[in-house]
């Protein structure tokens, strides 16, 4: 489990601050799959379409699926 998840726990991540998003982005950009999963989950919960677009543009299929789900009506 990555350093951020270990340090603050999953429950805290669900109530992320902008600083948490920044740290998850850093870890995710470094290849941490757990951080990427958490970032997608948080971006989805917060309806952060910009973050989901960024991850989808980098080839993340889960982010693309979440983005499609949030933008379809």
FILUM-18634 format. One record per residue (C-alpha): x, y, z; chain. Coordinates in Angstrom, 2 decimals, always signed. Each point is the difference from the previous one (the first is absolute). Example, Ala and Ser with C-alpha at 12.3 -4.5 7.8 and 13.67 -1.06 7.14 Angstrom:
<atoms>
+---------+---------+---------+-------+
:    east :   north :      up : kette :
+---------+---------+---------+-------+
:  +12.30 :   -4.50 :   +7.80 :     A :
:   +1.37 :   +3.44 :   -0.66 :     A :
+---------+---------+---------+-------+
</atoms>
This chain:
<atoms>
+---------+---------+---------+-------+
:    east :   north :      up : kette :
+---------+---------+---------+-------+
:   +0.00 :   +0.00 :   +0.00 :     A :
:   +1.39 :   +3.39 :   -0.93 :     A :
:   +1.22 :   +2.59 :   +2.49 :     A :
:   -3.06 :   +2.27 :   -0.20 :     A :
:   -2.54 :   -2.79 :   +0.53 :     A :
:   +2.06 :   -1.32 :   +2.89 :     A :
:   +0.33 :   +3.42 :   +1.57 :     A :
:   -3.52 :   +1.33 :   -0.13 :     A :
:   -2.19 :   -3.02 :   -0.68 :     A :
:   -2.74 :   -0.57 :   -2.53 :     A :
:   -2.72 :   +1.79 :   +2.03 :     A :
:   +2.06 :   +3.19 :   +0.08 :     A :
:   +0.64 :   -0.23 :   -3.73 :     A :
:   -3.73 :   +0.05 :   -0.67 :     A :
:   -0.09 :   +3.45 :   +1.62 :     A :
:   +3.00 :   +1.21 :   -1.91 :     A :
:   +1.27 :   +3.51 :   +0.03 :     A :
:   +1.70 :   +1.59 :   -2.96 :     A :
:   +3.34 :   -0.96 :   +1.57 :     A :
:   -1.05 :   -3.65 :   +0.02 :     A :
:   -0.90 :   +0.20 :   -3.68 :     A :
:   +3.41 :   +1.54 :   -0.72 :     A :
:   +1.81 :   -2.79 :   +1.86 :     A :
:   -2.06 :   -2.70 :   -1.69 :     A :
:   +0.76 :   +1.59 :   -3.39 :     A :
:   +3.70 :   -0.02 :   +0.81 :     A :
:   -0.06 :   -3.66 :   +1.01 :     A :
:   -2.21 :   -0.97 :   -2.92 :     A :
:   +2.22 :   +1.83 :   -2.47 :     A :
:   +2.90 :   -1.98 :   +1.45 :     A :
:   -1.72 :   -3.27 :   -0.88 :     A :
:   -1.70 :   -0.87 :   +3.30 :     A :
:   -3.06 :   -2.03 :   -1.04 :     A :
:   -1.62 :   +0.24 :   +3.45 :     A :
:   +0.26 :   +3.79 :   -0.08 :     A :
:   -1.49 :   +0.02 :   -3.50 :     A :
:   -2.94 :   -2.11 :   +1.14 :     A :
:   -0.59 :   +2.29 :   +2.99 :     A :
:   +0.32 :   +3.09 :   -2.17 :     A :
:   -2.60 :   -1.34 :   -2.44 :     A :
:   -2.33 :   -0.85 :   +2.87 :     A :
:   +0.36 :   +3.46 :   +1.55 :     A :
:   -0.31 :   +1.79 :   -3.32 :     A :
:   -3.18 :   -1.96 :   -0.69 :     A :
:   -1.46 :   +0.74 :   +3.45 :     A :
:   +0.81 :   +3.71 :   -0.39 :     A :
:   -1.10 :   +0.01 :   -3.65 :     A :
:   +3.42 :   +1.36 :   -0.93 :     A :
:   -0.35 :   -0.35 :   -3.77 :     A :
:   +3.30 :   +1.78 :   -0.65 :     A :
:   +1.93 :   -2.58 :   +2.03 :     A :
:   -1.83 :   -2.89 :   -1.64 :     A :
:   +0.74 :   +1.49 :   -3.44 :     A :
:   +3.68 :   +0.33 :   +0.90 :     A :
:   +0.21 :   -3.63 :   +1.08 :     A :
:   -2.02 :   -1.21 :   -2.98 :     A :
:   +2.28 :   +1.93 :   -2.35 :     A :
:   +2.93 :   -1.89 :   +1.52 :     A :
:   -1.69 :   -3.24 :   -1.02 :     A :
:   -1.80 :   -1.01 :   +3.18 :     A :
:   -3.09 :   -1.96 :   -1.08 :     A :
:   -1.67 :   +0.15 :   +3.42 :     A :
:   +0.24 :   +3.79 :   +0.03 :     A :
:   -1.41 :   +0.10 :   -3.53 :     A :
:   -2.91 :   -2.22 :   +1.06 :     A :
:   -0.73 :   +2.15 :   +3.06 :     A :
:   +0.17 :   +3.14 :   -2.12 :     A :
:   -2.40 :   -1.45 :   -2.54 :     A :
:   -2.40 :   -1.01 :   +2.77 :     A :
:   +0.05 :   +3.44 :   +1.63 :     A :
:   -0.49 :   +1.88 :   -3.27 :     A :
:   -2.69 :   -2.19 :   -1.53 :     A :
:   -3.63 :   +0.98 :   +0.33 :     A :
+---------+---------+---------+-------+
</atoms>
